[in-house]
């Protein structure tokens, strides 16, 4: 998955950038069709904000926003939201190529 990280009006520590790359890259286990992710770090006054947008082939993108006292806490909260959204979206997906239930039932 291609990950692009942007910092708006702030300097993001190298340790947080490395953590972001590893955790965002592991989101493919929740949605294998995910091709790219955008991570935007913003700092306003005393709050740090993180926004994650995951692009999925053939489906609408998934976006989440998180805040915290530092970037590490904000990243943790937004990652949990993205994981939940990806799990829910994948579970709602219907396999339209599966055979109808009437064909799979054994006939007597």
Jmol script that loads the backbone (N, CA, C; Angstrom):
load data "model"
ATOM      1  N   UNK A   1       0.846  -1.166   0.000  1.00  0.00           N
ATOM      2  CA  UNK A   1       0.000   0.000   0.000  1.00  0.00           C
ATOM      3  C   UNK A   1       0.892   1.230   0.000  1.00  0.00           C
ATOM      4  N   UNK A   2       0.496   2.220  -0.787  1.00  0.00           N
ATOM      5  CA  UNK A   2       1.239   3.473  -0.860  1.00  0.00           C
ATOM      6  C   UNK A   2       0.749   4.395   0.259  1.00  0.00           C
ATOM      7  N   UNK A   3       1.652   4.893   1.072  1.00  0.00           N
ATOM      8  CA  UNK A   3       1.306   5.750   2.200  1.00  0.00           C
ATOM      9  C   UNK A   3       1.941   7.115   1.983  1.00  0.00           C
ATOM     10  N   UNK A   4       1.125   8.175   1.997  1.00  0.00           N
ATOM     11  CA  UNK A   4       1.663   9.534   1.914  1.00  0.00           C
ATOM     12  C   UNK A   4       1.341  10.252   3.217  1.00  0.00           C
ATOM     13  N   UNK A   5       2.368  10.863   3.803  1.00  0.00           N
ATOM     14  CA  UNK A   5       2.234  11.527   5.096  1.00  0.00           C
ATOM     15  C   UNK A   5       2.505  13.007   4.907  1.00  0.00           C
ATOM     16  N   UNK A   6       1.597  13.841   5.430  1.00  0.00           N
ATOM     17  CA  UNK A   6       1.707  15.285   5.299  1.00  0.00           C
ATOM     18  C   UNK A   6       1.604  15.918   6.679  1.00  0.00           C
ATOM     19  N   UNK A   7       2.431  16.893   6.947  1.00  0.00           N
ATOM     20  CA  UNK A   7       2.352  17.652   8.192  1.00  0.00           C
ATOM     21  C   UNK A   7       1.987  19.088   7.882  1.00  0.00           C
ATOM     22  N   UNK A   8       0.881  19.548   8.422  1.00  0.00           N
ATOM     23  CA  UNK A   8       0.436  20.924   8.187  1.00  0.00           C
ATOM     24  C   UNK A   8       0.751  21.774   9.408  1.00  0.00           C
ATOM     25  N   UNK A   9       1.576  22.756   9.227  1.00  0.00           N
ATOM     26  CA  UNK A   9       1.929  23.707  10.272  1.00  0.00           C
ATOM     27  C   UNK A   9       2.535  23.034  11.493  1.00  0.00           C
ATOM     28  N   UNK A  10       3.263  21.946  11.284  1.00  0.00           N
ATOM     29  CA  UNK A  10       3.870  21.256  12.416  1.00  0.00           C
ATOM     30  C   UNK A  10       5.050  20.405  11.933  1.00  0.00           C
ATOM     31  N   UNK A  11       5.882  20.021  12.875  1.00  0.00           N
ATOM     32  CA  UNK A  11       6.972  19.088  12.634  1.00  0.00           C
ATOM     33  C   UNK A  11       6.639  17.787  13.350  1.00  0.00           C
ATOM     34  N   UNK A  12       6.521  16.714  12.585  1.00  0.00           N
ATOM     35  CA  UNK A  12       6.171  15.414  13.149  1.00  0.00           C
ATOM     36  C   UNK A  12       7.468  14.666  13.446  1.00  0.00           C
ATOM     37  N   UNK A  13       7.639  14.128  14.667  1.00  0.00           N
ATOM     38  CA  UNK A  13       8.865  13.400  15.006  1.00  0.00           C
ATOM     39  C   UNK A  13       9.055  12.158  14.134  1.00  0.00           C
ATOM     40  N   UNK A  14      10.306  11.802  13.912  1.00  0.00           N
ATOM     41  CA  UNK A  14      10.655  10.652  13.069  1.00  0.00           C
ATOM     42  C   UNK A  14      10.060   9.360  13.622  1.00  0.00           C
ATOM     43  N   UNK A  15      10.037   9.201  14.945  1.00  0.00           N
ATOM     44  CA  UNK A  15       9.489   7.982  15.537  1.00  0.00           C
ATOM     45  C   UNK A  15       7.999   7.830  15.217  1.00  0.00           C
ATOM     46  N   UNK A  16       7.270   8.931  15.199  1.00  0.00           N
ATOM     47  CA  UNK A  16       5.846   8.886  14.878  1.00  0.00           C
ATOM     48  C   UNK A  16       5.651   8.568  13.399  1.00  0.00           C
ATOM     49  N   UNK A  17       6.509   9.100  12.546  1.00  0.00           N
ATOM     50  CA  UNK A  17       6.416   8.804  11.111  1.00  0.00           C
ATOM     51  C   UNK A  17       6.649   7.320  10.838  1.00  0.00           C
ATOM     52  N   UNK A  18       7.646   6.743  11.500  1.00  0.00           N
ATOM     53  CA  UNK A  18       7.924   5.313  11.332  1.00  0.00           C
ATOM     54  C   UNK A  18       6.760   4.468  11.833  1.00  0.00           C
ATOM     55  N   UNK A  19       6.214   4.847  12.980  1.00  0.00           N
ATOM     56  CA  UNK A  19       5.067   4.120  13.542  1.00  0.00           C
ATOM     57  C   UNK A  19       3.863   4.221  12.610  1.00  0.00           C
ATOM     58  N   UNK A  20       3.675   5.383  12.011  1.00  0.00           N
ATOM     59  CA  UNK A  20       2.569   5.586  11.077  1.00  0.00           C
ATOM     60  C   UNK A  20       2.700   4.653   9.883  1.00  0.00           C
ATOM     61  N   UNK A  21       3.893   4.581   9.297  1.00  0.00           N
ATOM     62  CA  UNK A  21       4.105   3.736   8.122  1.00  0.00           C
ATOM     63  C   UNK A  21       3.807   2.268   8.430  1.00  0.00           C
ATOM     64  N   UNK A  22       4.263   1.780   9.573  1.00  0.00           N
ATOM     65  CA  UNK A  22       4.060   0.367   9.889  1.00  0.00           C
ATOM     66  C   UNK A  22       2.588   0.056  10.170  1.00  0.00           C
ATOM     67  N   UNK A  23       1.921   0.924  10.934  1.00  0.00           N
ATOM     68  CA  UNK A  23       0.528   0.650  11.294  1.00  0.00           C
ATOM     69  C   UNK A  23      -0.425   0.844  10.120  1.00  0.00           C
ATOM     70  N   UNK A  24      -0.190   1.840   9.305  1.00  0.00           N
ATOM     71  CA  UNK A  24      -1.049   2.054   8.136  1.00  0.00           C
ATOM     72  C   UNK A  24      -0.829   0.930   7.126  1.00  0.00           C
ATOM     73  N   UNK A  25       0.391   0.473   6.977  1.00  0.00           N
ATOM     74  CA  UNK A  25       0.672  -0.632   6.068  1.00  0.00           C
ATOM     75  C   UNK A  25       0.001  -1.923   6.488  1.00  0.00           C
ATOM     76  N   UNK A  26      -0.232  -2.092   7.784  1.00  0.00           N
ATOM     77  CA  UNK A  26      -0.860  -3.321   8.265  1.00  0.00           C
ATOM     78  C   UNK A  26      -2.383  -3.305   8.104  1.00  0.00           C
ATOM     79  N   UNK A  27      -2.953  -2.217   7.628  1.00  0.00           N
ATOM     80  CA  UNK A  27      -4.406  -2.159   7.435  1.00  0.00           C
ATOM     81  C   UNK A  27      -4.873  -3.034   6.278  1.00  0.00           C
ATOM     82  N   UNK A  28      -3.957  -3.525   5.463  1.00  0.00           N
ATOM     83  CA  UNK A  28      -4.359  -4.376   4.341  1.00  0.00           C
ATOM     84  C   UNK A  28      -4.923  -5.712   4.815  1.00  0.00           C
ATOM     85  N   UNK A  29      -4.670  -6.102   6.047  1.00  0.00           N
ATOM     86  CA  UNK A  29      -5.272  -7.344   6.531  1.00  0.00           C
ATOM     87  C   UNK A  29      -6.767  -7.163   6.792  1.00  0.00           C
ATOM     88  N   UNK A  30      -7.219  -5.928   6.995  1.00  0.00           N
ATOM     89  CA  UNK A  30      -8.646  -5.662   7.160  1.00  0.00           C
ATOM     90  C   UNK A  30      -9.340  -5.445   5.815  1.00  0.00           C
ATOM     91  N   UNK A  31      -8.621  -4.891   4.845  1.00  0.00           N
ATOM     92  CA  UNK A  31      -9.166  -4.664   3.507  1.00  0.00           C
ATOM     93  C   UNK A  31      -8.062  -4.890   2.489  1.00  0.00           C
ATOM     94  N   UNK A  32      -8.024  -6.081   1.857  1.00  0.00           N
ATOM     95  CA  UNK A  32      -6.938  -6.390   0.927  1.00  0.00           C
ATOM     96  C   UNK A  32      -6.930  -5.527  -0.329  1.00  0.00           C
ATOM     97  N   UNK A  33      -8.062  -4.916  -0.680  1.00  0.00           N
ATOM     98  CA  UNK A  33      -8.117  -4.086  -1.883  1.00  0.00           C
ATOM     99  C   UNK A  33      -7.651  -2.657  -1.649  1.00  0.00           C
ATOM    100  N   UNK A  34      -7.216  -2.320  -0.456  1.00  0.00           N
ATOM    101  CA  UNK A  34      -6.729  -0.971  -0.159  1.00  0.00           C
ATOM    102  C   UNK A  34      -5.431  -0.723  -0.929  1.00  0.00           C
ATOM    103  N   UNK A  35      -5.392   0.370  -1.676  1.00  0.00           N
ATOM    104  CA  UNK A  35      -4.236   0.650  -2.517  1.00  0.00           C
ATOM    105  C   UNK A  35      -3.385   1.806  -2.014  1.00  0.00           C
ATOM    106  N   UNK A  36      -4.003   2.777  -1.373  1.00  0.00           N
ATOM    107  CA  UNK A  36      -3.254   3.955  -0.933  1.00  0.00           C
ATOM    108  C   UNK A  36      -3.876   4.522   0.330  1.00  0.00           C
ATOM    109  N   UNK A  37      -3.060   5.236   1.081  1.00  0.00           N
ATOM    110  CA  UNK A  37      -3.541   5.897   2.298  1.00  0.00           C
ATOM    111  C   UNK A  37      -2.881   7.264   2.411  1.00  0.00           C
ATOM    112  N   UNK A  38      -3.668   8.233   2.826  1.00  0.00           N
ATOM    113  CA  UNK A  38      -3.162   9.580   3.080  1.00  0.00           C
ATOM    114  C   UNK A  38      -3.290   9.853   4.571  1.00  0.00           C
ATOM    115  N   UNK A  39      -2.210  10.312   5.175  1.00  0.00           N
ATOM    116  CA  UNK A  39      -2.209  10.644   6.598  1.00  0.00           C
ATOM    117  C   UNK A  39      -1.826  12.108   6.714  1.00  0.00           C
ATOM    118  N   UNK A  40      -2.668  12.890   7.387  1.00  0.00           N
ATOM    119  CA  UNK A  40      -2.444  14.330   7.505  1.00  0.00           C
ATOM    120  C   UNK A  40      -2.353  14.682   8.986  1.00  0.00           C
ATOM    121  N   UNK A  41      -1.215  15.213   9.386  1.00  0.00           N
ATOM    122  CA  UNK A  41      -0.992  15.656  10.758  1.00  0.00           C
ATOM    123  C   UNK A  41      -1.184  17.170  10.820  1.00  0.00           C
ATOM    124  N   UNK A  42      -1.938  17.624  11.828  1.00  0.00           N
ATOM    125  CA  UNK A  42      -2.178  19.045  12.023  1.00  0.00           C
ATOM    126  C   UNK A  42      -2.042  19.358  13.513  1.00  0.00           C
ATOM    127  N   UNK A  43      -1.445  20.510  13.801  1.00  0.00           N
ATOM    128  CA  UNK A  43      -1.322  20.934  15.195  1.00  0.00           C
ATOM    129  C   UNK A  43      -1.959  22.310  15.322  1.00  0.00           C
ATOM    130  N   UNK A  44      -2.969  22.400  16.187  1.00  0.00           N
ATOM    131  CA  UNK A  44      -3.650  23.666  16.433  1.00  0.00           C
ATOM    132  C   UNK A  44      -3.687  23.906  17.928  1.00  0.00           C
ATOM    133  N   UNK A  45      -3.131  24.997  18.321  1.00  0.00           N
ATOM    134  CA  UNK A  45      -3.037  25.357  19.733  1.00  0.00           C
ATOM    135  C   UNK A  45      -2.431  24.213  20.527  1.00  0.00           C
ATOM    136  N   UNK A  46      -3.194  23.554  21.386  1.00  0.00           N
ATOM    137  CA  UNK A  46      -2.626  22.482  22.225  1.00  0.00           C
ATOM    138  C   UNK A  46      -3.107  21.094  21.833  1.00  0.00           C
ATOM    139  N   UNK A  47      -3.797  20.973  20.713  1.00  0.00           N
ATOM    140  CA  UNK A  47      -4.279  19.660  20.290  1.00  0.00           C
ATOM    141  C   UNK A  47      -3.593  19.236  19.000  1.00  0.00           C
ATOM    142  N   UNK A  48      -3.318  17.972  18.938  1.00  0.00           N
ATOM    143  CA  UNK A  48      -2.739  17.379  17.738  1.00  0.00           C
ATOM    144  C   UNK A  48      -3.830  16.561  17.065  1.00  0.00           C
ATOM    145  N   UNK A  49      -3.953  16.729  15.764  1.00  0.00           N
ATOM    146  CA  UNK A  49      -5.005  16.057  15.017  1.00  0.00           C
ATOM    147  C   UNK A  49      -4.391  15.218  13.912  1.00  0.00           C
ATOM    148  N   UNK A  50      -5.023  14.060  13.655  1.00  0.00           N
ATOM    149  CA  UNK A  50      -4.583  13.170  12.587  1.00  0.00           C
ATOM    150  C   UNK A  50      -5.807  12.782  11.779  1.00  0.00           C
ATOM    151  N   UNK A  51      -5.687  12.869  10.465  1.00  0.00           N
ATOM    152  CA  UNK A  51      -6.752  12.434   9.569  1.00  0.00           C
ATOM    153  C   UNK A  51      -6.180  11.371   8.646  1.00  0.00           C
ATOM    154  N   UNK A  52      -6.894  10.255   8.504  1.00  0.00           N
ATOM    155  CA  UNK A  52      -6.462   9.152   7.650  1.00  0.00           C
ATOM    156  C   UNK A  52      -7.541   8.892   6.611  1.00  0.00           C
ATOM    157  N   UNK A  53      -7.137   8.823   5.345  1.00  0.00           N
ATOM    158  CA  UNK A  53      -8.033   8.504   4.249  1.00  0.00           C
ATOM    159  C   UNK A  53      -7.455   7.288   3.540  1.00  0.00           C
ATOM    160  N   UNK A  54      -8.228   6.192   3.500  1.00  0.00           N
ATOM    161  CA  UNK A  54      -7.783   4.954   2.862  1.00  0.00           C
ATOM    162  C   UNK A  54      -8.564   4.793   1.562  1.00  0.00           C
ATOM    163  N   UNK A  55      -7.840   4.669   0.441  1.00  0.00           N
ATOM    164  CA  UNK A  55      -8.453   4.493  -0.873  1.00  0.00           C
ATOM    165  C   UNK A  55      -8.535   3.005  -1.182  1.00  0.00           C
ATOM    166  N   UNK A  56      -9.737   2.573  -1.590  1.00  0.00           N
ATOM    167  CA  UNK A  56     -10.002   1.160  -1.848  1.00  0.00           C
ATOM    168  C   UNK A  56     -10.461   1.010  -3.290  1.00  0.00           C
ATOM    169  N   UNK A  57      -9.899   0.021  -3.997  1.00  0.00           N
ATOM    170  CA  UNK A  57     -10.305  -0.235  -5.377  1.00  0.00           C
ATOM    171  C   UNK A  57     -11.754  -0.689  -5.438  1.00  0.00           C
ATOM    172  N   UNK A  58     -12.553  -0.023  -6.254  1.00  0.00           N
ATOM    173  CA  UNK A  58     -13.926  -0.435  -6.473  1.00  0.00           C
ATOM    174  C   UNK A  58     -14.873  -0.161  -5.324  1.00  0.00           C
ATOM    175  N   UNK A  59     -14.488   0.671  -4.392  1.00  0.00           N
ATOM    176  CA  UNK A  59     -15.338   0.985  -3.249  1.00  0.00           C
ATOM    177  C   UNK A  59     -15.069   2.424  -2.819  1.00  0.00           C
ATOM    178  N   UNK A  60     -16.000   3.015  -2.077  1.00  0.00           N
ATOM    179  CA  UNK A  60     -15.744   4.369  -1.579  1.00  0.00           C
ATOM    180  C   UNK A  60     -14.584   4.380  -0.588  1.00  0.00           C
ATOM    181  N   UNK A  61     -13.894   5.511  -0.512  1.00  0.00           N
ATOM    182  CA  UNK A  61     -12.775   5.599   0.423  1.00  0.00           C
ATOM    183  C   UNK A  61     -13.291   5.667   1.859  1.00  0.00           C
ATOM    184  N   UNK A  62     -12.404   5.338   2.789  1.00  0.00           N
ATOM    185  CA  UNK A  62     -12.722   5.342   4.217  1.00  0.00           C
ATOM    186  C   UNK A  62     -11.883   6.433   4.860  1.00  0.00           C
ATOM    187  N   UNK A  63     -12.539   7.315   5.612  1.00  0.00           N
ATOM    188  CA  UNK A  63     -11.834   8.422   6.249  1.00  0.00           C
ATOM    189  C   UNK A  63     -12.159   8.448   7.737  1.00  0.00           C
ATOM    190  N   UNK A  64     -11.156   8.818   8.538  1.00  0.00           N
ATOM    191  CA  UNK A  64     -11.354   8.940   9.985  1.00  0.00           C
ATOM    192  C   UNK A  64     -10.480  10.077  10.504  1.00  0.00           C
ATOM    193  N   UNK A  65     -10.881  10.636  11.621  1.00  0.00           N
ATOM    194  CA  UNK A  65     -10.206  11.775  12.216  1.00  0.00           C
ATOM    195  C   UNK A  65     -10.021  11.496  13.705  1.00  0.00           C
ATOM    196  N   UNK A  66      -8.853  11.832  14.225  1.00  0.00           N
ATOM    197  CA  UNK A  66      -8.592  11.622  15.646  1.00  0.00           C
ATOM    198  C   UNK A  66      -7.820  12.780  16.244  1.00  0.00           C
ATOM    199  N   UNK A  67      -8.026  13.007  17.534  1.00  0.00           N
ATOM    200  CA  UNK A  67      -7.327  14.075  18.249  1.00  0.00           C
ATOM    201  C   UNK A  67      -6.708  13.520  19.514  1.00  0.00           C
ATOM    202  N   UNK A  68      -5.681  14.218  19.976  1.00  0.00           N
ATOM    203  CA  UNK A  68      -5.039  13.823  21.213  1.00  0.00           C
ATOM    204  C   UNK A  68      -4.110  14.905  21.707  1.00  0.00           C
ATOM    205  N   UNK A  69      -3.523  14.665  22.857  1.00  0.00           N
ATOM    206  CA  UNK A  69      -2.604  15.650  23.422  1.00  0.00           C
ATOM    207  C   UNK A  69      -1.262  15.646  22.696  1.00  0.00           C
ATOM    208  N   UNK A  70      -0.920  14.510  22.088  1.00  0.00           N
ATOM    209  CA  UNK A  70       0.275  14.427  21.256  1.00  0.00           C
ATOM    210  C   UNK A  70      -0.044  13.577  20.031  1.00  0.00           C
ATOM    211  N   UNK A  71       0.884  13.530  19.087  1.00  0.00           N
ATOM    212  CA  UNK A  71       0.633  12.836  17.832  1.00  0.00           C
ATOM    213  C   UNK A  71       0.477  11.329  18.022  1.00  0.00           C
ATOM    214  N   UNK A  72       1.179  10.771  18.983  1.00  0.00           N
ATOM    215  CA  UNK A  72       1.095   9.331  19.219  1.00  0.00           C
ATOM    216  C   UNK A  72      -0.310   8.942  19.697  1.00  0.00           C
ATOM    217  N   UNK A  73      -0.887   9.715  20.607  1.00  0.00           N
ATOM    218  CA  UNK A  73      -2.231   9.435  21.103  1.00  0.00           C
ATOM    219  C   UNK A  73      -3.273   9.644  20.004  1.00  0.00           C
ATOM    220  N   UNK A  74      -3.105  10.686  19.214  1.00  0.00           N
ATOM    221  CA  UNK A  74      -4.043  10.954  18.118  1.00  0.00           C
ATOM    222  C   UNK A  74      -3.978   9.841  17.078  1.00  0.00           C
ATOM    223  N   UNK A  75      -2.784   9.347  16.783  1.00  0.00           N
ATOM    224  CA  UNK A  75      -2.629   8.262  15.816  1.00  0.00           C
ATOM    225  C   UNK A  75      -3.290   6.986  16.331  1.00  0.00           C
ATOM    226  N   UNK A  76      -3.143   6.691  17.602  1.00  0.00           N
ATOM    227  CA  UNK A  76      -3.769   5.490  18.171  1.00  0.00           C
ATOM    228  C   UNK A  76      -5.289   5.547  18.054  1.00  0.00           C
ATOM    229  N   UNK A  77      -5.868   6.701  18.345  1.00  0.00           N
ATOM    230  CA  UNK A  77      -7.325   6.809  18.284  1.00  0.00           C
ATOM    231  C   UNK A  77      -7.840   6.711  16.855  1.00  0.00           C
ATOM    232  N   UNK A  78      -7.140   7.324  15.912  1.00  0.00           N
ATOM    233  CA  UNK A  78      -7.611   7.277  14.527  1.00  0.00           C
ATOM    234  C   UNK A  78      -7.403   5.892  13.927  1.00  0.00           C
ATOM    235  N   UNK A  79      -6.362   5.185  14.306  1.00  0.00           N
ATOM    236  CA  UNK A  79      -6.147   3.834  13.794  1.00  0.00           C
ATOM    237  C   UNK A  79      -7.247   2.885  14.250  1.00  0.00           C
ATOM    238  N   UNK A  80      -7.689   3.025  15.482  1.00  0.00           N
ATOM    239  CA  UNK A  80      -8.776   2.176  15.970  1.00  0.00           C
ATOM    240  C   UNK A  80     -10.057   2.443  15.186  1.00  0.00           C
ATOM    241  N   UNK A  81     -10.318   3.701  14.883  1.00  0.00           N
ATOM    242  CA  UNK A  81     -11.515   4.038  14.093  1.00  0.00           C
ATOM    243  C   UNK A  81     -11.422   3.483  12.677  1.00  0.00           C
ATOM    244  N   UNK A  82     -10.264   3.612  12.063  1.00  0.00           N
ATOM    245  CA  UNK A  82     -10.098   3.118  10.691  1.00  0.00           C
ATOM    246  C   UNK A  82     -10.248   1.603  10.658  1.00  0.00           C
ATOM    247  N   UNK A  83      -9.669   0.908  11.623  1.00  0.00           N
ATOM    248  CA  UNK A  83      -9.812  -0.556  11.675  1.00  0.00           C
ATOM    249  C   UNK A  83     -11.281  -0.957  11.787  1.00  0.00           C
ATOM    250  N   UNK A  84     -12.015  -0.278  12.655  1.00  0.00           N
ATOM    251  CA  UNK A  84     -13.432  -0.589  12.824  1.00  0.00           C
ATOM    252  C   UNK A  84     -14.206  -0.321  11.536  1.00  0.00           C
ATOM    253  N   UNK A  85     -13.944   0.801  10.888  1.00  0.00           N
ATOM    254  CA  UNK A  85     -14.643   1.132   9.647  1.00  0.00           C
ATOM    255  C   UNK A  85     -14.334   0.126   8.545  1.00  0.00           C
ATOM    256  N   UNK A  86     -13.082  -0.290   8.436  1.00  0.00           N
ATOM    257  CA  UNK A  86     -12.712  -1.258   7.405  1.00  0.00           C
ATOM    258  C   UNK A  86     -13.345  -2.626   7.674  1.00  0.00           C
ATOM    259  N   UNK A  87     -13.356  -3.057   8.930  1.00  0.00           N
ATOM    260  CA  UNK A  87     -13.999  -4.332   9.284  1.00  0.00           C
ATOM    261  C   UNK A  87     -15.486  -4.289   8.968  1.00  0.00           C
ATOM    262  N   UNK A  88     -16.155  -3.193   9.338  1.00  0.00           N
ATOM    263  CA  UNK A  88     -17.592  -3.082   9.088  1.00  0.00           C
ATOM    264  C   UNK A  88     -17.899  -3.054   7.596  1.00  0.00           C
ATOM    265  N   UNK A  89     -17.116  -2.307   6.834  1.00  0.00           N
ATOM    266  CA  UNK A  89     -17.358  -2.220   5.391  1.00  0.00           C
ATOM    267  C   UNK A  89     -17.140  -3.565   4.720  1.00  0.00           C
ATOM    268  N   UNK A  90     -16.149  -4.304   5.157  1.00  0.00           N
ATOM    269  CA  UNK A  90     -15.875  -5.601   4.544  1.00  0.00           C
ATOM    270  C   UNK A  90     -16.946  -6.626   4.918  1.00  0.00           C
ATOM    271  N   UNK A  91     -17.454  -6.552   6.131  1.00  0.00           N
ATOM    272  CA  UNK A  91     -18.480  -7.512   6.533  1.00  0.00           C
ATOM    273  C   UNK A  91     -19.810  -7.233   5.834  1.00  0.00           C
ATOM    274  N   UNK A  92     -20.064  -5.997   5.448  1.00  0.00           N
ATOM    275  CA  UNK A  92     -21.305  -5.656   4.755  1.00  0.00           C
ATOM    276  C   UNK A  92     -21.260  -6.010   3.274  1.00  0.00           C
ATOM    277  N   UNK A  93     -20.078  -6.210   2.752  1.00  0.00           N
ATOM    278  CA  UNK A  93     -19.947  -6.516   1.334  1.00  0.00           C
ATOM    279  C   UNK A  93     -20.582  -7.872   1.039  1.00  0.00           C
ATOM    280  N   UNK A  94     -21.295  -7.947  -0.066  1.00  0.00           N
ATOM    281  CA  UNK A  94     -21.991  -9.167  -0.460  1.00  0.00           C
ATOM    282  C   UNK A  94     -21.279  -9.775  -1.649  1.00  0.00           C
ATOM    283  N   UNK A  95     -21.119 -11.094  -1.627  1.00  0.00           N
ATOM    284  CA  UNK A  95     -20.513 -11.795  -2.748  1.00  0.00           C
ATOM    285  C   UNK A  95     -21.613 -12.115  -3.753  1.00  0.00           C
ATOM    286  N   UNK A  96     -21.694 -11.320  -4.826  1.00  0.00           N
ATOM    287  CA  UNK A  96     -22.754 -11.492  -5.807  1.00  0.00           C
ATOM    288  C   UNK A  96     -22.490 -12.661  -6.753  1.00  0.00           C
ATOM    289  N   UNK A  97     -21.326 -13.230  -6.713  1.00  0.00           N
ATOM    290  CA  UNK A  97     -20.996 -14.347  -7.592  1.00  0.00           C
ATOM    291  C   UNK A  97     -21.241 -15.697  -6.920  1.00  0.00           C
ATOM    292  N   UNK A  98     -21.665 -15.675  -5.681  1.00  0.00           N
ATOM    293  CA  UNK A  98     -21.940 -16.924  -4.979  1.00  0.00           C
ATOM    294  C   UNK A  98     -23.222 -17.539  -5.553  1.00  0.00           C
ATOM    295  N   UNK A  99     -23.329 -18.868  -5.564  1.00  0.00           N
ATOM    296  CA  UNK A  99     -24.554 -19.486  -6.085  1.00  0.00           C
ATOM    297  C   UNK A  99     -25.744 -19.182  -5.182  1.00  0.00           C
ATOM    298  N   UNK A 100     -26.944 -19.131  -5.738  1.00  0.00           N
ATOM    299  CA  UNK A 100     -28.127 -18.882  -4.904  1.00  0.00           C
ATOM    300  C   UNK A 100     -28.296 -20.003  -3.883  1.00  0.00           C
ATOM    301  N   UNK A 101     -28.955 -19.693  -2.785  1.00  0.00           N
ATOM    302  CA  UNK A 101     -29.136 -20.660  -1.715  1.00  0.00           C
ATOM    303  C   UNK A 101     -29.953 -21.864  -2.179  1.00  0.00           C
ATOM    304  N   UNK A 102     -30.844 -21.675  -3.132  1.00  0.00           N
ATOM    305  CA  UNK A 102     -31.677 -22.793  -3.604  1.00  0.00           C
ATOM    306  C   UNK A 102     -30.833 -23.843  -4.320  1.00  0.00           C
ATOM    307  N   UNK A 103     -29.723 -23.447  -4.951  1.00  0.00           N
ATOM    308  CA  UNK A 103     -28.868 -24.401  -5.636  1.00  0.00           C
ATOM    309  C   UNK A 103     -27.958 -25.161  -4.674  1.00  0.00           C
ATOM    310  N   UNK A 104     -27.630 -24.549  -3.561  1.00  0.00           N
ATOM    311  CA  UNK A 104     -26.706 -25.194  -2.626  1.00  0.00           C
ATOM    312  C   UNK A 104     -27.412 -26.176  -1.693  1.00  0.00           C
ATOM    313  N   UNK A 105     -28.748 -26.120  -1.621  1.00  0.00           N
ATOM    314  CA  UNK A 105     -29.481 -27.038  -0.743  1.00  0.00           C
ATOM    315  C   UNK A 105     -29.536 -28.429  -1.395  1.00  0.00           C
ATOM    316  N   UNK A 106     -29.285 -29.492  -0.630  1.00  0.00           N
ATOM    317  CA  UNK A 106     -29.339 -30.843  -1.212  1.00  0.00           C
ATOM    318  C   UNK A 106     -30.775 -31.213  -1.589  1.00  0.00           C
ATOM    319  N   UNK A 107     -30.915 -31.830  -2.727  1.00  0.00           N
ATOM    320  CA  UNK A 107     -32.242 -32.241  -3.174  1.00  0.00           C
ATOM    321  C   UNK A 107     -32.510 -33.688  -2.772  1.00  0.00           C
ATOM    322  N   UNK A 108     -33.745 -34.004  -2.481  1.00  0.00           N
ATOM    323  CA  UNK A 108     -34.082 -35.360  -2.032  1.00  0.00           C
ATOM    324  C   UNK A 108     -34.662 -36.184  -3.131  1.00  0.00           C
TER     325      UNK A 108
END
end "model"
wireframe off; spacefill off
backbone 0.3
color backbone group
